[in-house]
Amino acid sequence: MMILYSGTSCPFSHRCRIVLHEKGMDFEIRDVDLHEKPSEIAVMNPYGKVPVLVERDLVLYESNIINEYIDERFPHPQLMPADPVMRARARLFLFNFEQDLFAHVNVLEHGNQKSAEKSRQIIRDNLTQIAPIFTKQKYMLGEEYSMLDVAIAPLLWRLDHYDIKLPKQAAPLLKYAERIFSRPAFIEALTPVEKAMRK
Ligand SMILES: N[C@@H](CCC(=O)N[C@@H](CS)C(=O)NCC(=O)O)C(=O)O
């Protein structure tokens, strides 16, 4: 059985919890107190971070790497595109999300007040830029829910929590976010701490 070491408020762990719930197989989630990290985390992940996934003698870290493994191990519903060209494009988007959005999420999680304001602004601008896509399509890659939607969802869920206010032009993105939030697997994956982030 897969065991996920997860932070109850960690946006990266949130991604992996979503995928585990989407797949509907057996797994165990072990909540990790990030203020008092158990020493086993550093043994499993040289960077000392969650999420960490353990399955028998396989130990994985990095949310996107964990999620691709779960997706290949349990192919239904498939979250990465089957076509190699589309799959390569999806990986490129995942990389772009890390550079353009989640690098700044990290600042909001750990940075100081001054750098936080700049990160809020960058996230706001980058999200506003992609918002028009959702006037034409339901999800990031088109009509099908995919790993890209999983990857961005924890940020969309935390917009109020991070005090990021989007302009009116971003309305299609907020509508898209509600579509993701209404998925049963998304709701099941939320921890009590995450539930409290949105009224
Ligand atoms: N790039 C990593 C980021 C993971 C990460 O930053 N995890 C944070 C919690 S949200 C963590 O474990 N921090 C503990 C620490 O740095 O000591 C991923 O995608 O998994």
The ligand as a Tripos MOL2 file, in Angstrom:
@<TRIPOS>MOLECULE
LIG
   20    19     1     0     0
SMALL
NO_CHARGES

@<TRIPOS>ATOM
      1 N1          9.0580   21.1970   -4.7620 N.3       1 LIG1
      2 C1          8.5660   20.4650   -3.6260 C.3       1 LIG1
      3 C2          8.1860   21.4570   -2.5460 C.3       1 LIG1
      4 C3          7.8320   20.7860   -1.2260 C.3       1 LIG1
      5 C4          7.8050   21.7770   -0.0730 C.2       1 LIG1
      6 O1          8.2160   22.9420   -0.2050 O.2       1 LIG1
      7 N2          7.3210   21.3040    1.0850 N.am      1 LIG1
      8 C5          7.3250   22.1330    2.2820 C.3       1 LIG1
      9 C6          5.9560   22.1920    2.9410 C.3       1 LIG1
     10 S1          4.7640   22.9530    1.8850 S.3       1 LIG1
     11 C7          8.2260   21.4900    3.3270 C.2       1 LIG1
     12 O2          8.2230   20.2870    3.5210 O.2       1 LIG1
     13 N3          8.9810   22.3120    4.0610 N.am      1 LIG1
     14 C8          9.7250   21.8350    5.1850 C.3       1 LIG1
     15 C9         11.0470   22.4340    5.2650 C.2       1 LIG1
     16 O3         11.4870   23.0750    4.3030 O.co2     1 LIG1
     17 O4         11.6710   22.2480    6.3140 O.co2     1 LIG1
     18 C10         7.3890   19.5800   -4.0730 C.2       1 LIG1
     19 O5          6.7780   19.8750   -5.1140 O.co2     1 LIG1
     20 O6          7.1190   18.5560   -3.4210 O.co2     1 LIG1
@<TRIPOS>BOND
     1     1     2 1
     2     2     3 1
     3     2    18 1
     4     3     4 1
     5     4     5 1
     6     5     6 2
     7     5     7 1
     8     7     8 1
     9     8     9 1
    10     8    11 1
    11     9    10 1
    12    11    12 2
    13    11    13 1
    14    13    14 1
    15    14    15 1
    16    15    16 2
    17    15    17 1
    18    18    19 2
    19    18    20 1
@<TRIPOS>SUBSTRUCTURE
     1 LIG1         1 GROUP 0 **** ****
